[in-house]
Amino acid sequence: MPGKLYIVPTPVGNLEDMTYRAVRVLKEVDLVLAEDTRTSSVLLNHYDIHARLQSHHKFNEHRTAGLIKERILEGLDVALISDAGTPGISDPGFLLVRECAAEGIEVITLPGATACIPAIVSSGLPCDRFCFEGFLPVKKGRMTLLKSLASETRTMIFYESPYRLVKTLNQFSVSFGPDRQCSVSREISKIHEEHKRGTLSEVAAWFGEHEPKGEIVIVVGGAGEKNKHGSEYEGKEICAGEDKEPERE
């Protein structure tokens, strides 16, 4: 009888974001696949989980996905975790899930932590319809993609490195218009969590003077999105209380 593949989200910041179910599954499976076994060992030790760990990351997943699928077919129950958040969302996972699904293996994805949902809900921008773009191409195809998104009416979510944040916000200003509303969420679920809201030009200028650190999620209003005064792209902050300088890490 084949085993099962469990996709298990892990905390993006606070270890208390781990669910009871996630802890139970990781204790019960035969094998845990980890993006970085050193990072995951900290989490597993915190919850007294003594599972067997094996590396499964973007550099080896093409080679290992088929091998892991065969082991599940032989009866092994396997859990996949990433360093933080839900596997498959800008993290390894898709290839293994596709392999297993094609073989009829039961894939069970647990609900849990991810950075994009808290970011859009906290942004103050519409979250009834949105598109997730993840990390943009660093070079080839980047500007072409931004051009195609200029007319997107849904709220857009992007992941970005703190080192490229200001450059990206300035590119957004050119592609979407400087008065398009946005929110930059930093260090979600961590001690120095911060949400900076305003127009693209305002937020870009602010981070140009205050060096960003940590994990970054950018949320940008869709084309035609109106601010609190009812005018399209007339940039004022949509939430108060965000002008203070963040605590430095």
Buried (B, 14 or more C-beta within 10 A) or exposed (E): EBBBBBBBBBBBBEEEBBBEEBBEBBBEBBBBBBBBBEBBEEBBEEEEBEBEBBBBBEEEBEEBBEEBBEBBBEEBBBBBBBBBBBBBBBBBBEBBBBBBEEEEBEBEBBEBBBBBBBBBEBBBBBBEEBEBBEEBEEEEEBBEEBEEBEEBEBBBBBBBEBEBBBEBBBBBBEBBBBBBBBBBBBBBBBEEBBBBBBBBBBBBBBBBEEEBBBBBBBBBBBBEBEBEEEEBBEBBBBBEEBEEEBEEE
